[in-house]
Amino acid sequence: MTPSNKPTPHPRWPAIVAAAAFSLLHFAMPNQLTLIPGWIVASVTGVLLLLAMITHKKGNEELNQFFAFAMLGAIAMVMVSSLAVLIMRLPLHKDPPVDLLRAAAALWISNILVFASWYWRMDGGGPNVRDKLEFHVDGAFLFPQMMMDPKLRKQMGEDRWSPGFVDYLFLAFNTSTAFSPTDVPVLTRWAKVLMMVQSMISLTTLALLAARAVNIL
């Protein structure tokens, strides 16, 4: 590959925005429905995110992956712990309906952001590996562009296509709403397991929302 043909790396800012949005959503959770204070979540997320950004800028891919996975693991545990608290407190009827609905909505959106980040970070070796390829040909998900005829792909200007964060966000959104990947088949076991976990979290959260709405009515 000549320097002029080198693919343009996908921007990292959507993933950064997703991490920041998760911290803000945690602040939106009622205090009694969280185990970890919002300032701790924001501090840990911010530090790990900053370290991931620094190591990426310096070209240290191993440390970049380490800090990125550490951050995603931390926010995933925070989300699951908050969901567990919400489930345990629901039968007690101690929390106002507005607080329960606000918490469930924040968790549902957080679920999409967290798993979109996981898919983006893990598919095809991660963004550091995908940025070096001329065209995305192998990964855990079979995107429609990967199945196009090469000539047609070139005519459409997709000959150097590779998935960006928005593609994984769309995938995560569909998984949380339709409980399926819709137009993107899943190829690997780890991706299937993650999607099952995401669907289970989404279904549980939506079931809590529906149950609370029925009780209110």
N, C-alpha and C positions, 0 to 999 in steps of 0.2 A: 504494500500500500504506500503510495507516494504521499508526501506531506499535504499536497493539494487535495488528495482524495480522503484525507483523514476525516472521519465523521465528527460532527459537532457534538460534544457531550451534552446530555440533558441537564437542564438547570436543577440545582438542589433546593432552591427556595421553596417549592411547593411542599417538600417534606419538612422543611423547617417551620413553615406556617402550620402544618398539621400538628407538629409537636407543641407549638405555642398554643394552638387552639385547644388541644387536650388539657393543657394547664389551666386555661381560662374556663373551660367547661367544669373542671374539678372545683374551681372557686365558686361556680354556680350551684354546686351541690349543697344542700342543707348540712350544717355541721354534724348533726346527730346521725346522718346517713353516710358518714365517711369515717374511716379508721385513721387516716393520715391527714394532717392539716394541709391546706392548700399551699402555704408558703414553703413547706418541705418538698412537696411535689414539684412546685415551680423551680425551687433551688436545685434539686437533684437533676431534673430534666434540663435546666439551663446549663449546668456545669458539664454534663455529659454531651449535650448538643454542641457546646462550644469546643470541647475537646475533639469531637468528631469533625467539626468544621476545620479546626487547626490542622489536624492530621491529614485531612483530605487536601488541604491547600499545600501542605508540605510533600504530598505524594506518598505518604506512608499508608498503604492500603490495608495492611494487617491491623494496625492500631485504629484506623478509621472504622473498619468492620467491628472491632472489639467494642469501641465506645458506642457505636450505633446500636449494636445488639444489646448492650448493657442498658441503654436508654429505653429501647423498645420493651425489653424484659421488665424494667422497673414500672413503666406506665401500664403495661398489661396487668401486672400484679395489683397495681392500684385500682384499676378498673374492675377486676374480678373481686377484690375485697369489698369494694363499694356495692357491687351487685349482691354479694353475700349478705351484707348488712341490710340492704333493702329487702331481700327475701325474708330474713329473720324477723324484721320489724313489722312487716306487713300484717301478719295475723294479730299483732298486739293492739292495733288500732290506736296507737299513741301519737302518730304523726298526722298533721293536717293533710287532707287530700292534695292540696296545691303543692306541698313539699314533696310528696311521693311522686306526683306526676312530673314535677320539674326534675327530680332525680332520675326518673326512668328515661325521660327525654334526653337528658345530658349523657346518660350511659349509652343510649342507642346511637347517638351521634359519635360518641367516643369510640364505640365498637367499630364503626366504619373507618374512622381515622387510624386507629391502631392497626387493624388488619390490612388496610391499604398500605401502610408503612412496612408491615412485615412482608407482604407480597413484593413490593418494590425493592426491598432490601435483599430478598432471598432469590428471586427468580433469575435464572440464567447466570448464576454466580454473583449477582448484585450489580448495582449501577456502575461500579468501577470496571467490571469485566465487560458489561454491555456497551459502555462508552468506547471501547476499543474495537468493536466489531463494525464491519461495513453494513451488515444487515442482520437483524435478529432472526436466527434460524432454529434455535434450540432453547427450550426452557420448560418450566412447569405448566405453562398455559399456552394453548394453541390459539393465538390471536388471528382474526380474519386475514390480516395482511400477510401472515406467514403461509397462508394457503392459496394466495393469488398466483396466477401464472406470471413468470418472470417478465415477459414482454408487457403484459398488461400493467404490472406493478411499476415498470419503468415509465410507461405512458402516463400513469397517474401521478408520477413524481414520488412514489413510495419505495423506490429501489434502495434507499438507505434507511428505511424505517426501523425504529426500535421503540419499544414501549417506554413511555414516560410515566411520571407519578399519576397524572390524570387518568391514564389507562387503568392503573391498578385501583385508583379511587372509584372509578366506574364499576370495576369488577367487585370491589368490596361493597359498594352501594347495592348492586343487584343481589349479592349474597344475603344482605341484611333485609332486603325488602321482598324479593321473590324466592329466597332460600335456594337459589341456583345461580350458576355463572352465566346464564342466558346464552350469548353468542360466543363464549370463550370456553372450550372444553378444557378439563383439568387432566393433566397427564401423569403427574407424579404423586406418590403416596403422601409425602409431607404436605403438599398443597391440599390434597383431599382432606387430610386430618385437620389442617388449619381452617378450611372452609366449613367443616362440620362443627368445629368449636365456635366459629363466628356465627353460624346459623343458630346454634343452640343458645348462645348468649342473646342474640337478637330475638329469638322466639320467646325466651324467658322474659325478656324486658317488655316485649309487646303484650305478652300474656298478663303481666302485672298491670300494665296500663289499662288493658281491657277489663280486668277484674276490678280495678279501682273505679273505673268509669261506671261499671254496672252497680257497684255499691253506692256510688254517689247518686245515681238515678233511682 
